[in-house]
Amino acid sequence: MWDRINIKEVTKRRGKGSNKTETTVYKLQGSIKHANKVLRELQEKDKTARKVSTADATEASDVHSTINAGAKELWKEEAGGQVSIQWKADDSHQIMNYFAGKNLDLDENKCMTLQYAGDDPDNWEYNVSGVPEAWEEALQEPGRRYTHAHDPITQIGVAHRWAQDYMVNSQNADSQLSTYKNMGYALHFLADMGNPMHTGNFDEQITNQWVHHTYEISANDHLMFESENESGVRNFLLNNVNFDMHPEYGPNSYEEVKDPGQFQFWDKWAHHAVRLARKSHDYSTEHVQRTYNIGAYKDVLEINTTLETQVEYLHAETMKYMMGFVEEYNSDISY
């Protein structure tokens, strides 16, 4: 299976001296739809060759979960053989970036550039200052998490500033490719501001890190992919959100980028990101608590329809804000 789907293996080292540990991280580089198709083909081939045991079925289920989560970490034996999901979703950023342009009738080449840049920021190495000590001590890749988060109340996290910086880079770029690649990076940080797990209740998430993992896996499954659907397409993102700018929906279906007030010290791009963060922050406490109450690695959106409805609302709002970035830069777009 590993030969037929594109897997990148990275060994990471943490700690010093006798406390040093090694983690091997396997990251899916290609299409999740393709990976799941390969897995299904191999499972069917295996079934025809021999009877599938309970252990085999469990292993296959784990692989499905791993692929849909985007990555998993296999700790060395000295760490007890722990298996856990990384703090990231799969290629949902690519899909959202693509439609942020497509919804506004941006040409296909620009949409594809936005798409391919969509998940790049999750794979960067981050060395930033200001990361809370508790994050440094408890989290893997604390710098990455700090740059992909922002609590508008406590001011922890700098995702809004990274969104700002890459939109400025986009404006100053010397080629169309560079323009939309940087815009794609900016859209990634902006999209994170629509996720309640990235905008509040960080202490609770550090104490119970499975809450963040459980929530994002379930939200991603509901918004992006349907494991029982042969096409691999989930219902909400591609079917329920009005992505085609129908006349009755009108140009107001994107959230306009507004200039910040006179007492705001950041520019309009960061201000736009903070406005979205305030919307999702309002749900942070409730969503962390609901997920905790349901339990680790349960399909929390399937179990709690209120949670599902609220996540769908936030997803739609996030798309509108992302479209605002694209529209602000491409103000000559016709509908």
Number of C-alpha atoms within 10 A of each C-alpha: 11 11 6 10 18 16 17 13 11 11 10 11 10 11 9 8 7 6 7 9 15 16 15 15 18 19 21 23 15 14 15 20 17 14 22 19 16 16 20 15 13 12 16 11 11 13 12 9 9 8 9 12 10 9 9 13 12 11 12 15 11 12 15 16 17 21 20 25 26 23 22 21 19 17 17 14 9 9 11 9 11 11 12 14 19 20 22 18 21 23 23 22 25 23 19 25 30 23 23 29 28 21 21 23 15 20 10 12 12 18 24 22 23 33 28 19 22 28 24 16 18 19 9 9 10 15 11 12 8 10 18 13 10 13 17 13 10 12 14 14 15 20 20 20 21 22 24 25 26 30 25 22 11 10 11 18 22 21 30 30 23 21 31 24 19 21 26 17 19 23 15 12 15 10 10 13 15 16 22 27 27 26 28 38 28 32 35 29 29 31 27 25 33 29 25 29 26 26 31 28 20 22 11 15 17 16 11 14 16 20 25 25 22 23 26 23 25 21 23 20 23 23 21 22 22 16 17 9 10 11 11 16 19 18 16 15 23 15 11 11 14 13 20 14 17 12 8 7 12 11 15 10 21 24 20 18 22 14 14 15 11 6 6 10 10 16 17 16 26 23 22 26 31 24 18 26 29 19 19 29 26 13 20 20 15 14 23 21 13 18 23 20 11 16 13 17 18 16 19 25 25 14 12 13 11 12 20 18 12 15 22 20 14 20 22 21 20 28 25 21 27 31 26 25 26 28 21 15 16 13 9 8 12 9 13
